[in-house]
């Protein structure tokens, strides 16, 4: 069932993304995949056809799977991330940073974005030792050529600390509640 779900999600997502980009919106979309996409040999050829039919520029789609899936299926994840690079799709690894050796996993994959596990955000609220550990963790990511995404940003205080720490992207309810449609605007008149 997971494999069919991955295909349905990708198809619906690229259709909506293509429609929004057709309206002149410069949108990039991250699509979450289950571990089934990593282990299904027919998924990548299907994805190539789906992306070609949508006529999306290469930077418009980022495929994302979890660190747990990557660790469980490391050989397949390595091949999958390399194959996505040939399709001009960026790869994001989500829920990152809670395994015994998260940076060991990264050494095997072609990953552009790393979305930290939400539990790591609590370190930024901790004492100075916790904040330094968090900053060092981010520094190691960026030095490895990865762009860091921090989820679960809930207030301006966290946001300020994250940008001081060197985070590239943030997500969370501080900006907007999750919505069922891609109807948003990040530009202001100010």
PyMOL commands that set and color helices and strands:
alter all, ss='L'
color gray80, all
select helices_A, chain A and resi 2-22+35-39+43-54+58-60+67-72+74-86+102-106+118-125+128-143+156-165
alter helices_A, ss='H'
color red, helices_A
select strands_A, chain A and resi 29-32+61-66+90-96+113-116+147-150+169-170
alter strands_A, ss='S'
color yellow, strands_A
deselect
rebuild
show_as cartoon
